[in-house]
């Protein structure tokens, strides 16, 4: 049968009407792996979804991208919800995506890593942006679910450590679609309405990766980064790491740990401060005691004592010198007397009287001088012979000149 | 002075207290300087102590309707 030919545009127009009036194709959810992901400068996103046997082009409009809770990346499996749309000009159709969900730890981890990488490169995790958590805040805010375990734990710990710090709980959803939006808004609101808050805790108790996902969403990360009030991120247990943890000023392993971190223990501080005061008093007392000692050390009495000491010292020195001089003198005297004794003994040996004992006499001339030679005399001279027990006055009768030992007569003398 | 003290944080007061003790301990501190830092230290102590005994904690839940 002959059919009347139609134009290409008419055909595509017809297919478009058929496809887009189909109730199933108007709201379809498709599972597949992302590939050829492209972010266009207009803000729209183009990618392909595929399985082992087939693939389909996908389009994600910039308006819808804002509601996507995951950072998309090639290779992860997603569930995309949307409708089939036909481009008449190109004669091609695509899935026009309204919503994307990601399931499974592997896929979620891939999306997590992708966002972490992106924000890290932007510098959102840089140490230089980290604000210090005040040591003793006056007021803290807690952004979490008002019915969760986290808020109970935090209030319990705060109360047990500190009865001074004010706590403002700002309730919000912490899981499911819309949670990230609420958390981000809460952070902005606390900054706007309660600028006096010194620090805030943003977090929740433990849960599955899906349940904690709000804290892995870009919108929350951006709010934390923009906050002027320092933020402690406290999500799940110590093994859970979220994007919030990386961008926050400080990560706490758990909400309980965050509470311990943000409020100081008042009892311990009281004790520390008291110890410091006692230390101060102790040092002051010691200083005064020392000063006192220095003052009394310079009183008249102390000076007198010190003067006496000096006098005694000098007196002892004089005494010692005196003794030394006397000792020296005595020893010199001893030396001299023994020397005199020695000389006297020598003289004794030469005493002429000793010879007289043996019968010799000394002959003196008329003037009383020791003669020593016959030449000194002439006949008729008088002489004196000195003997051991008296003197004899004699007259020279004859002089014979001879030498000793040469005359027999002489020997008779 | 009193006004300035109002704004002083606990941390600053505590640091002041610790500093006073340090100055006292230093060799060659004159008696006058020592007395002065002692008095300052006691003031810092009183300030810290007042703060630590100011048990007026308020725990409240924000009502979103207000905002």
Interface residues (C-beta under 8 A of the other chain):
Chain A: X134 X135 X136 X146 X155 X158 X159 X162 X163 X164 X165 X166 X167 X168 X169 X170 X171 X189 X193 X266 X269 X270 X273 X274 X276 X277 X279 X280 X283 X284 X287 X291
Chain B: X9 X10 X11 X14 X17 X18 X20 X21 X24 X25 X29 X31 X34 X35 X38 X41 X42 X45 X48 X49 X51 X52 X54 X55 X56 X57 X58 X59 X60 X61 X62 X64 X67
